[in-house]
Amino acid sequence: MEIRKVLITGGTGSFGKTMLRGLLETGVEEVRVLSRDEEKQDALRNDLRDARVRFFIGDIRDRESVERAVRGVDCVFHAAALKQVPSCEFFPMEAVRTNVTGSENVLRASVAAGVRSVVCLSTDKAVFPVNAMGMSKAMMEKVAQSIARSLGPNAETTISMVRYGNVMCSRGSAIPLFINQIKSGRPITVTEPLMTRFLMPLRDSVALVHHAFNHARQGDLFIRKAPASTIADLVTALKELFARTDHPVEIIGWRHAEKLYETLASAQELTQSEDMGDYYRIEMDARDLNYTPYFSEGDREVVQHEDYHSHNTHRLSVHEIKELLMSLPEVSSEVAAWTAAQ
């Protein structure tokens, strides 16, 4: 599918800016950015200075502002969300208003405008959710699939989703925090050293979204396979990169509603998935409300799977974590500047 005009909701965030720059390099005609932070929009406008980028001030909670931004676009990448676990935990209805109702606004407006493809960004926290952020994202997935199911496979608009774990060096994530603590001489604050987390560079999350755009059928959900590490090994890798192996670490205990490990796909989901090499495609359950055949004719074929989570995926060694970290410009530049200053 040729992309001429694109809308990115939450386009001033880490993902949105990377996707935006990548689209501009492909020669796309126009990219629209919808967000509510005028300061970040102004900074991005001055940084890019590209007439192909149009900025829309608005909030996905407001259907009218979404309708203005989506009019005439071919594709929507829906990245706007409340993402911080603690803030969603203390203000759960705000998470619902943005992540659930706001997402429905994006989807309904896109369908009404005849957008050809909508890709919604979700999170591993939506699988077996234990916190408000994950629950709201799980509901976002259900809303997207409900609308996709009602449209059917031959609709003008194709709705798909992607689900991924922690994006390395994204705003508010652990790696920039740990680096700042090392540079300032403060103890590195760790919640639980044995926690595992998927480690995905931002470039891989963008590649996942492109994969969904290029391969999606109605209601599909895509997952990119990813390695993981313990928080303890991640801290050790950073301390070694900055030549501060004796830097103090403070165990502060679990934050609100944290998990020991994160799950990208449940065993039940994997029974209806397609292994695409680096990716899983999880197909939407397209059954309708006529349950009678399913009560009287059970599924005789049972496929054995286990959940796909950060405890059973490939576990990176400290050396592998260091190599991955140094492949990130944000980390390599910090290490180079630190080394030069010593």
Secondary structure, DSSP 8 states (H G I E B T S, - for coil): ---SEEEEETTTSHHHHHHHHHHHHTT-SEEEEEES-HHHHHHHHHHH--TTEEEEE--TTSHHHHHHHHTT-SEEEE------HHHHHH-HHHHIIIIIIIHHHHHHHHHHHT-SEEEEEEEGGGSS--SHHHHHHHHHHHHHHHHHHHH-TT-SSEEEEEEE--BTT-TT-HHHHHHHHHHHT--EEES-TT-EEE-B-HHHHHHHHHHHHHH--TT-EEEE---EEEHHHHHHHHHHHTT-TT--EEE----TT--SS-EEE-HHHHTTEEE-SSEEEE------S--HHHHHS----------EETTTS-B--HHHHHHHHHTSHHHHHHHHHHHHH-
